[in-house]
């Protein structure tokens, strides 16, 4: 029987997981009854008339998100309070009973349409916990109710790229908790939106384990299958409206090393998503307008998440007016500009690449192009190297590496060296690469090129892309 790490090397992502990973960064828009009551977790008792965004503009959301360089929006179609942002046929606790658009509005429709108009992907959040619905806690009756609402969202609003299910499971009106029929809900998503990933309490995308925007140093996408058990995720999720929870970084640090997976019964492809808000809370509160994260903090989060083999779900909550306020929109704009300055000059755009390879279809030059070709190490080469030579001595401050994850996540450790005058100097030592590894150097260097040395891998080593950048910072 092969070693477990060899088995791990054979675990591959689905097509939907690959497409989701390419999205890299997208917005979470928490919007609903809590926006108007000043709460984070509502109790389902607020009058529908409370919801009334008089200046609602979904296109303004889409423009702000697009301008920030994010590639999609996940909308809280229903939060724990049970208030629906679409006119659901299965409850009267919806926008149809509110003052919004004289009871004829549909927030989900307008946001989904705006996303398509501006080239953004659209995803839905539908809280399993419903503090308003009377059947919550009654087993089959509520599971059918939830499935009906999920079906409305999956069939009435076009292509969905993500169905985001959190682990909240508190008491309902009758003081009872509900046992969720996860499998029936998953089946509905697979049937009605086969290209959508099911995130967090689902089989496709894993919660990183905190809401502080922090990734692991070694973020493996191949992990033990028990991590995808919905109840396991729910147990570690937030249990009440505690702001301190969002700053806690208590998570298992090793999910995929050889030692960690050695005794796992089954391994799955289950990549991480980092969810974090630009504000202290998930919903908009005007008193927090001066407490937004700095653009430097957002950059650190980006480098650690998108640049650490995860995706970034960045919460940008609209206000009571129904718009993303200027202070948030300007932060997104500044965040995009900082990323552009960080990766300003593509130093390796005219570089050459050399290194032993498996065959002529997997040469090192593949990592310099945008084609589907990739480099794979020569058979038996235990510590393969690729040398990138710049067209002239160049200054640089960042290196981006990408594995060809379509054939698995294989690289366990690597080193980078700067080449200058025929000599080389180690400039970085790292662990996993995965979909994308962004390496910001502590200081800028001037060199003739770099050497990428793979010091440990599982079955084979692959690289899809290598890019070297200088900043304008």
ChimeraX attribute file (.defattr): number of C-alpha atoms within 10 A of each C-alpha:
attribute: neighborCount
match mode: 1-to-1
recipient: residues
	/A:1	5
	/A:2	6
	/A:3	10
	/A:4	19
	/A:5	21
	/A:6	16
	/A:7	15
	/A:8	27
	/A:9	18
	/A:10	18
	/A:11	21
	/A:12	19
	/A:13	22
	/A:14	14
	/A:15	12
	/A:16	16
	/A:17	20
	/A:18	16
	/A:19	15
	/A:20	20
	/A:21	22
	/A:22	13
	/A:23	17
	/A:24	22
	/A:25	24
	/A:26	26
	/A:27	30
	/A:28	25
	/A:29	26
	/A:30	26
	/A:31	25
	/A:32	32
	/A:33	32
	/A:34	26
	/A:35	26
	/A:36	19
	/A:37	15
	/A:38	15
	/A:39	16
	/A:40	22
	/A:41	18
	/A:42	22
	/A:43	17
	/A:44	21
	/A:45	13
	/A:46	17
	/A:47	12
	/A:48	20
	/A:49	16
	/A:50	17
	/A:51	23
	/A:52	22
	/A:53	19
	/A:54	13
	/A:55	12
	/A:56	20
	/A:57	18
	/A:58	21
	/A:59	18
	/A:60	17
	/A:61	25
	/A:62	27
	/A:63	18
	/A:64	22
	/A:65	28
	/A:66	22
	/A:67	18
	/A:68	22
	/A:69	19
	/A:70	22
	/A:71	21
	/A:72	26
	/A:73	29
	/A:74	25
	/A:75	27
	/A:76	21
	/A:77	22
	/A:78	24
	/A:79	28
	/A:80	24
	/A:81	24
	/A:82	25
	/A:83	29
	/A:84	25
	/A:85	25
	/A:86	22
	/A:87	21
	/A:88	19
	/A:89	12
	/A:90	13
	/A:91	16
	/A:92	15
	/A:93	25
	/A:94	24
	/A:95	26
	/A:96	23
	/A:97	19
	/A:98	20
	/A:99	17
	/A:100	21
	/A:101	15
	/A:102	11
	/A:103	15
	/A:104	13
	/A:105	19
	/A:106	18
	/A:107	23
	/A:108	22
	/A:109	18
	/A:110	16
	/A:111	22
	/A:112	25
	/A:113	18
	/A:114	21
	/A:115	24
	/A:116	15
	/A:117	12
	/A:118	15
	/A:119	12
	/A:120	22
	/A:121	21
	/A:122	27
	/A:123	27
	/A:124	25
	/A:125	22
	/A:126	22
	/A:127	21
	/A:128	27
	/A:129	25
	/A:130	29
	/A:131	26
	/A:132	20
	/A:133	22
	/A:134	13
	/A:135	21
	/A:136	28
	/A:137	25
	/A:138	15
	/A:139	15
	/A:140	15
	/A:141	12
	/A:142	21
	/A:143	21
	/A:144	15
	/A:145	16
	/A:146	24
	/A:147	19
	/A:148	17
	/A:149	18
	/A:150	21
	/A:151	16
	/A:152	16
	/A:153	23
	/A:154	21
	/A:155	13
	/A:156	10
	/A:157	17
	/A:158	14
	/A:159	18
	/A:160	22
	/A:161	23
	/A:162	25
	/A:163	26
	/A:164	21
	/A:165	19
	/A:166	22
	/A:167	21
	/A:168	21
	/A:169	25
	/A:170	18
	/A:171	15
	/A:172	23
	/A:173	17
	/A:174	13
	/A:175	11
	/A:176	15
	/A:177	16
	/A:178	21
	/A:179	16
	/A:180	20
	/A:181	16
	/A:182	18
	/A:183	11
	/A:184	12
	/A:185	20
	/A:186	17
	/A:187	12
	/A:188	17
	/A:189	23
	/A:190	13
	/A:191	11
	/A:192	15
	/A:193	19
	/A:194	14
	/A:195	19
	/A:196	23
	/A:197	27
	/A:198	22
	/A:199	22
	/A:200	26
	/A:201	26
	/A:202	26
	/A:203	19
	/A:204	22
	/A:205	25
	/A:206	23
	/A:207	23
	/A:208	23
	/A:209	24
	/A:210	21
	/A:211	18
	/A:212	19
	/A:213	26
	/A:214	21
	/A:215	26
	/A:216	19
	/A:217	15
	/A:218	20
	/A:219	24
	/A:220	24
	/A:221	28
	/A:222	25
	/A:223	25
	/A:224	21
	/A:225	16
	/A:226	15
	/A:227	19
	/A:228	22
	/A:229	14
	/A:230	19
	/A:231	18
	/A:232	13
	/A:233	20
	/A:234	17
	/A:235	12
	/A:236	15
	/A:237	20
	/A:238	17
	/A:239	13
	/A:240	12
	/A:241	13
	/A:242	12
	/A:243	13
	/A:244	9
	/A:245	16
	/A:246	18
	/A:247	15
	/A:248	14
	/A:249	14
	/A:250	10
	/A:251	13
	/A:252	9
	/A:253	12
	/A:254	16
	/A:255	19
	/A:256	19
	/A:257	17
	/A:258	16
	/A:259	12
	/A:260	14
	/A:261	21
	/A:262	14
	/A:263	10
	/A:264	13
	/A:265	10
	/A:266	13
	/A:267	21
	/A:268	20
	/A:269	25
	/A:270	26
	/A:271	27
	/A:272	27
	/A:273	25
	/A:274	25
	/A:275	22
	/A:276	25
	/A:277	24
	/A:278	20
	/A:279	20
	/A:280	19
	/A:281	21
	/A:282	23
	/A:283	25
	/A:284	27
	/A:285	21
	/A:286	13
	/A:287	8
	/A:288	11
	/A:289	14
	/A:290	9
	/A:291	12
	/A:292	16
	/A:293	14
	/A:294	14
	/A:295	20
	/A:296	12
	/A:297	14
	/A:298	21
	/A:299	16
	/A:300	14
	/A:301	21
	/A:302	25
	/A:303	21
	/A:304	23
	/A:305	30
	/A:306	25
	/A:307	25
	/A:308	26
	/A:309	30
	/A:310	31
	/A:311	27
	/A:312	27
	/A:313	24
	/A:314	25
	/A:315	22
	/A:316	29
	/A:317	28
	/A:318	24
	/A:319	21
	/A:320	25
	/A:321	15
	/A:322	21
	/A:323	21
	/A:324	25
	/A:325	20
	/A:326	11
	/A:327	12
	/A:328	20
	/A:329	20
	/A:330	16
	/A:331	20
	/A:332	24
	/A:333	18
	/A:334	18
	/A:335	22
	/A:336	19
	/A:337	15
	/A:338	19
	/A:339	18
	/A:340	15
	/A:341	14
	/A:342	18
	/A:343	21
	/A:344	14
	/A:345	16
	/A:346	16
	/A:347	24
	/A:348	23
	/A:349	15
	/A:350	13
	/A:351	19
	/A:352	16
	/A:353	21
	/A:354	14
	/A:355	18
	/A:356	17
	/A:357	21
	/A:358	18
	/A:359	12
	/A:360	8
	/A:361	13
	/A:362	20
	/A:363	21
	/A:364	29
	/A:365	20
	/A:366	20
	/A:367	27
	/A:368	21
	/A:369	14
	/A:370	10
	/A:371	10
	/A:372	10
	/A:373	19
	/A:374	22
	/A:375	27
	/A:376	24
	/A:377	24
	/A:378	18
	/A:379	14
	/A:380	9
	/A:381	14
	/A:382	16
	/A:383	14
	/A:384	21
	/A:385	21
	/A:386	24
	/A:387	20
	/A:388	27
	/A:389	19
	/A:390	20
	/A:391	14
	/A:392	12
	/A:393	15
	/A:394	16
	/A:395	18
	/A:396	23
	/A:397	21
	/A:398	22
	/A:399	21
	/A:400	17
	/A:401	20
	/A:402	21
	/A:403	27
	/A:404	23
	/A:405	20
	/A:406	15
	/A:407	15
	/A:408	24
	/A:409	29
	/A:410	28
	/A:411	22
	/A:412	20
	/A:413	16
	/A:414	20
	/A:415	16
	/A:416	22
	/A:417	19
	/A:418	21
	/A:419	21
	/A:420	14
	/A:421	9
	/A:422	8
	/A:423	9
	/A:424	16
	/A:425	13
	/A:426	12
	/A:427	15
	/A:428	15
	/A:429	13
	/A:430	16
	/A:431	17
	/A:432	24
	/A:433	27
	/A:434	27
	/A:435	28
	/A:436	27
	/A:437	24
	/A:438	21
	/A:439	20
	/A:440	17
	/A:441	13
	/A:442	10
	/A:443	9
	/A:444	13
	/A:445	14
	/A:446	14
	/A:447	20
	/A:448	20
	/A:449	28
	/A:450	24
	/A:451	22
	/A:452	19
	/A:453	17
	/A:454	23
	/A:455	18
	/A:456	18
	/A:457	21
	/A:458	20
	/A:459	18
	/A:460	21
	/A:461	28
	/A:462	27
	/A:463	25
	/A:464	25
	/A:465	24
	/A:466	24
	/A:467	20
	/A:468	25
	/A:469	21
	/A:470	22
	/A:471	19
	/A:472	12
	/A:473	11
